[in-house]
Structure formats: structure tokens, C-alpha cells
């Protein structure tokens, strides 16, 4: 049975591999509405995982990393949330 530290390490490792804005995040167009929403959900989960890591990190040397990672995840989530709002607004404008 994996320990809490092992599980956190796995979550954090997966998170770090996905945290940076990818080129496909930046190229989402209004026609890719579903892709935007999926990216938002993924970013939200990454943010929650970063928060979990921060809440459970015990090594003082890793606290700064946890803070930086949590901040980066939050910024990515906020960016993608804005993109999703633009998609919604474009759909409303098309409908009228």
C-alpha cells in the first residue's frame, strides 16, 4: 500500500508534467468549445492537486516549490477560464 508521501509524489510528478501552458491551450478557438471546457476542468484539477501538495509538504526546501507550483496552476486555470468565457460570449453573439 503506497504511503501518503509516495502518493503525493506521484500526484505532484503528474502535475509538473502538465502545469505549463501547452501550445494547444493557446490555440483554442471559439469552434473548440468542448476542448476549452475540458482544458478548464483539467487545469482546475491540476490546481487542486497543487493545493493538496502544498498542504502536505513537510520538507522546508520544498515549500517554495509548492507555492510556485500552486501559483502557476492557478494562473493557468484563470487563463483558461477566461478563454471559456470568450467561447460562451461568441456563442451568444452568434445566436443573436
C-alpha positions in Angstrom: 0.0 0.0 0.0 1.5 3.3 -1.0 2.4 5.8 1.7 1.0 9.4 1.7 4.4 10.7 0.6 4.5 8.3 -2.3 1.0 9.2 -3.4 1.8 12.9 -3.1 5.0 12.4 -5.1 3.1 10.7 -7.9 0.4 13.4 -7.9 3.0 16.1 -7.9 5.0 14.5 -10.7 2.0 14.2 -12.9 1.1 17.7 -12.1 4.5 19.1 -13.0 4.3 17.3 -16.4 1.1 19.1 -17.2 1.4 22.5 -15.4 2.9 24.6 -18.2 0.6 26.2 -20.8 0.8 24.0 -23.8 0.7 25.3 -27.3 -2.7 23.7 -27.8 -4.0 25.7 -24.8 -3.0 28.9 -26.6 -4.6 27.9 -29.9 -8.0 27.0 -28.7 -10.5 28.7 -31.0 -14.2 29.5 -30.5 -15.1 26.5 -32.5 -13.3 24.3 -30.0 -15.8 24.9 -27.2 -15.7 21.4 -25.8 -11.9 21.4 -25.9 -11.8 24.7 -23.9 -14.1 23.3 -21.2 -12.1 20.1 -21.0 -8.9 22.2 -20.6 -10.5 24.2 -17.9 -11.5 21.1 -15.9 -8.0 19.6 -16.3 -6.5 22.9 -15.1 -8.8 23.0 -12.2 -7.8 19.5 -11.1 -4.1 20.5 -11.5 -4.7 23.5 -9.2 -6.4 21.3 -6.6 -3.5 18.8 -6.8 -1.0 21.6 -6.3 -3.0 22.8 -3.3 -3.0 19.3 -1.9 0.7 19.1 -2.4 1.2 22.4 -0.7 -1.0 21.4 2.3 1.0 18.2 2.8 4.6 19.2 2.0 6.8 18.7 5.0 10.3 19.4 3.7 11.1 23.1 4.2 13.1 23.1 1.0 10.0 22.1 -1.0 7.7 24.8 0.4 8.8 27.4 -2.1 8.4 24.9 -4.9 4.9 24.1 -3.7 4.0 27.8 -3.6 5.4 28.5 -7.1 3.6 25.4 -8.5 0.3 26.3 -6.9 0.6 29.9 -8.2 1.4 28.6 -11.7 -1.6 26.2 -11.7 -3.9 29.0 -10.5 -2.8 31.3 -13.3 -3.2 28.6 -15.9 -6.7 27.9 -14.6 -7.7 31.5 -14.6 -6.4 32.0 -18.2 -8.4 29.0 -19.5 -11.5 30.1 -17.6 -11.3 33.5 -19.5 -10.9 31.5 -22.7 -14.1 29.5 -21.9 -16.0 32.8 -21.2 -14.9 34.1 -24.6 -16.3 30.9 -26.2 -19.6 31.4 -24.4 -19.7 35.0 -25.4 -19.0 34.2 -29.0 -21.8 31.6 -29.0 -24.2 34.1 -27.5 -23.2 36.7 -30.2 -23.7 34.1 -32.9 -27.2 33.2 -31.6 -28.4 36.8 -31.8 
